[in-house]
């Protein structure tokens, strides 16, 4: 999509999340970018993500939608609180709030063929100190295949 580093590579470089962690070699390796005031990604599946009928598995779609909303949430928090790195444990959660997925509601519209790249698009619907609400969409062959509303809640790190 672009030659600039993805949001994941920029702010979560040592992340091990299955969907978007750059350091998870077995994961999906989702890479999301800011494009025309939206968060976008193109992702290509393979045979290991097959639902048994040549289409992308619904659990994988749900993971992509969740992790893509995380990229949108990262962008929203950067805009409000400034740059950060998730590896900066000393200040993470103090100077920069931490949000975790609280609820995800996925609606499937049509199958997404494995042999076609998926386009993911996300936008922020609402954001405040306590939570954020995002819409993530997965498009295949130019049509909406699935969408999710994802609610992220602020998590307070307890330091002992």
WOJO-V808755 format. One record per pair of residues at least 24 apart in sequence whose C-alpha atoms are under 10 Angstrom apart, sorted by sequence separation. I is the first residue (numbers start at 1). J is the second residue. D is the distance in whole Angstrom. If there is no record, write none. Layout:
[[I:J:D] [I:J:D]]
This chain:
[[6:30:9] [7:31:7] [8:32:7] [74:98:10] [116:140:7] [117:141:8] [118:142:9] [119:143:10] [120:144:10] [125:149:9] [127:151:10] [129:153:9] [130:154:5] [131:155:9] [6:31:5] [7:32:6] [8:33:9] [74:99:9] [116:141:7] [118:143:10] [119:144:9] [122:147:9] [124:149:10] [125:150:10] [126:151:9] [127:152:9] [128:153:10] [129:154:7] [130:155:9] [5:31:9] [6:32:5] [7:33:6] [73:99:8] [112:138:9] [114:140:10] [118:144:10] [119:145:10] [120:146:10] [121:147:9] [122:148:9] [124:150:10] [125:151:10] [127:153:10] [128:154:9] [5:32:9] [6:33:5] [7:34:8] [41:68:8] [73:100:10] [112:139:8] [113:140:7] [118:145:9] [120:147:9] [122:149:10] [5:33:8] [6:34:8] [40:68:8] [111:139:10] [112:140:6] [113:141:8] [4:33:8] [39:68:8] [70:99:9] [102:131:9] [104:133:10] [106:135:10] [108:137:10] [109:138:10] [110:139:10] [111:140:8] [112:141:8] [1:31:9] [2:32:10] [3:33:10] [4:34:10] [39:69:9] [41:71:10] [70:100:9] [99:129:10] [101:131:10] [102:132:10] [103:133:9] [104:134:10] [105:135:10] [106:136:9] [107:137:10] [108:138:9] [109:139:10] [110:140:9] [1:32:9] [2:33:7] [40:71:9] [70:101:8] [99:130:9] [100:131:9] [101:132:9] [102:133:10] [104:135:10] [106:137:9] [112:143:9] [1:33:7] [2:34:9] [7:39:9] [28:60:9] [39:71:7] [40:72:9] [69:101:9] [97:129:8] [99:131:7] [100:132:10] [101:133:10] [112:144:9] [113:145:10] [1:34:10] [2:35:9] [30:63:10] [39:72:6] [97:130:9] [99:132:8] [110:143:8] [111:144:9] [112:145:6] [1:35:8] [30:64:7] [38:72:8] [39:73:10] [67:101:9] [109:143:9] [110:144:7] [111:145:6] [112:146:9] [6:41:9] [28:63:9] [29:64:10] [32:67:9] [33:68:10] [66:101:8] [69:104:10] [109:144:7] [110:145:5] [111:146:8] [28:64:8] [31:67:10] [32:68:7] [39:75:8] [108:144:9] [109:145:5] [110:146:7] [30:67:8] [31:68:8] [32:69:10] [34:71:9] [38:75:10] [66:103:9] [108:145:6] [109:146:5] [30:68:8] [32:70:9] [33:71:8] [34:72:9] [66:104:7] [107:145:9] [108:146:4] [109:147:8] [1:40:8] [2:41:10] [28:67:10] [32:71:6] [33:72:9] [65:104:9] [66:105:10] [107:146:6] [108:147:7] [1:41:7] [31:71:9] [32:72:8] [65:105:10] [66:106:9] [106:146:7] [107:147:5] [108:148:9] [1:42:7] [19:60:8] [30:71:10] [34:75:8] [63:104:10] [65:106:8] [106:147:6] [107:148:6] [19:61:10] [33:75:9] [62:104:8] [105:147:8] [106:148:4] [107:149:9] [19:62:10] [20:63:9] [62:105:9] [105:148:5] [106:149:7] [19:63:6] [20:64:8] [62:106:7] [104:148:6] [105:149:5] [106:150:8] [18:63:8] [19:64:6] [61:106:9] [62:107:9] [103:148:10] [104:149:6] [105:150:7] [18:64:10] [19:65:9] [20:66:10] [21:67:9] [62:108:9] [103:149:8] [104:150:4] [105:151:9] [19:66:8] [20:67:6] [61:108:9] [76:123:9] [103:150:6] [104:151:6] [19:67:6] [20:68:8] [58:106:9] [75:123:10] [76:124:8] [80:128:10] [102:150:8] [103:151:5] [104:152:9] [18:67:9] [19:68:9] [72:121:9] [73:122:9] [75:124:9] [101:150:7] [102:151:5] [103:152:7] [17:67:9] [20:70:9] [58:108:8] [72:122:6] [73:123:9] [76:126:10] [77:127:9] [101:151:6] [102:152:5] [103:153:9] [20:71:9] [61:112:9] [69:120:10] [71:122:8] [72:123:6] [73:124:7] [76:127:8] [77:128:10] [100:151:9] [101:152:4] [102:153:6] [68:120:7] [69:121:9] [70:122:9] [71:123:10] [72:124:7] [76:128:10] [77:129:10] [99:151:10] [100:152:5] [101:153:6] [102:154:9] [58:111:9] [68:121:8] [69:122:6] [99:152:6] [100:153:6] [101:154:9] [102:155:10] [57:111:9] [58:112:9] [64:118:10] [68:122:7] [69:123:8] [73:127:9] [98:152:10] [99:153:5] [100:154:6] [101:155:10] [55:110:10] [56:111:7] [57:112:9] [65:120:8] [68:123:10] [69:124:8] [77:132:10] [98:153:8] [99:154:4] [100:155:6] [55:111:6] [56:112:6] [57:113:10] [64:120:8] [65:121:9] [66:122:10] [76:132:9] [98:154:6] [99:155:5] [54:111:9] [55:112:5] [56:113:6] [57:114:9] [61:118:10] [65:122:8] [97:154:7] [98:155:5] [99:156:9] [53:111:10] [54:112:9] [55:113:4] [56:114:5] [73:131:10] [97:155:8] [98:156:7] [8:67:10] [12:71:10] [54:113:6] [55:114:5] [56:115:9] [73:132:7] [97:156:8] [98:157:8] [8:68:10] [11:71:9] [51:111:10] [53:113:9] [54:114:6] [55:115:8] [56:116:10] [72:132:10] [73:133:9] [97:157:9] [53:114:9] [54:115:8] [55:116:10] [72:133:10] [73:134:8] [93:154:9] [8:70:9] [12:74:9] [51:113:10] [56:118:10] [72:134:8] [93:155:8] [94:156:9] [7:70:10] [8:71:7] [11:74:8] [50:113:9] [51:114:9] [69:132:10] [72:135:9] [93:156:7] [94:157:8] [7:71:6] [11:75:10] [50:114:7] [69:133:9] [70:134:9] [72:136:9] [93:157:6] [6:71:9] [7:72:9] [49:114:8] [69:134:6] [92:157:9] [93:158:9] [8:74:9] [48:114:10] [68:134:10] [69:135:7] [70:136:10] [7:74:8] [11:78:10] [45:112:10] [46:113:10] [47:114:7] [68:135:9] [69:136:6] [7:75:8] [45:113:9] [46:114:6] [47:115:9] [66:134:9] [68:136:7] [69:137:9] [45:114:6] [46:115:7] [65:134:10] [66:135:9] [67:136:9] [68:137:9] [90:159:10] [44:114:8] [45:115:7] [46:116:10] [65:135:9] [66:136:7] [68:138:10] [14:85:10] [15:86:8] [44:115:8] [45:116:8] [46:117:10] [65:136:5] [66:137:10] [11:83:8] [12:84:9] [13:85:8] [14:86:8] [15:87:8] [44:116:7] [45:117:7] [64:136:9] [65:137:7] [10:83:10] [11:84:6] [12:85:6] [13:86:8] [14:87:7] [43:116:9] [44:117:4] [45:118:8] [64:137:9] [65:138:7] [10:84:9] [11:85:5] [12:86:6] [13:87:8] [43:117:6] [44:118:6] [62:136:10] [64:138:8] [10:85:8] [11:86:6] [12:87:7] [42:117:6] [43:118:5] [44:119:9] [9:85:10] [10:86:10] [11:87:8] [41:117:10] [42:118:6] [43:119:7] [61:137:10] [62:138:9] [11:88:10] [41:118:8] [42:119:5] [43:120:8] [61:138:8] [41:119:6] [42:120:6] [73:151:10] [40:119:7] [41:120:5] [42:121:9] [69:148:9] [73:152:8] [40:120:5] [41:121:7] [69:149:9] [70:150:9] [39:120:8] [40:121:5] [41:122:9] [65:146:8] [66:147:10] [69:150:7] [70:151:10] [39:121:6] [40:122:7] [65:147:7] [66:148:8] [68:150:10] [69:151:9] [70:152:8] [38:121:7] [39:122:5] [40:123:9] [65:148:6] [66:149:9] [67:150:10] [69:152:9] [38:122:6] [39:123:7] [61:145:9] [62:146:9] [65:149:9] [66:150:7] [38:123:6] [39:124:9] [61:146:8] [62:147:9] [65:150:8] [66:151:9] [35:121:10] [37:123:9] [38:124:9] [61:147:9] [62:148:8] [66:152:10] [34:121:10] [61:148:10] [32:120:8] [33:121:10] [34:122:10] [58:146:9] [32:121:9] [30:120:10] [32:122:10] [43:138:10] [40:136:10] [42:138:9] [39:136:9] [40:137:10] [41:138:9] [42:139:9] [40:138:10]]
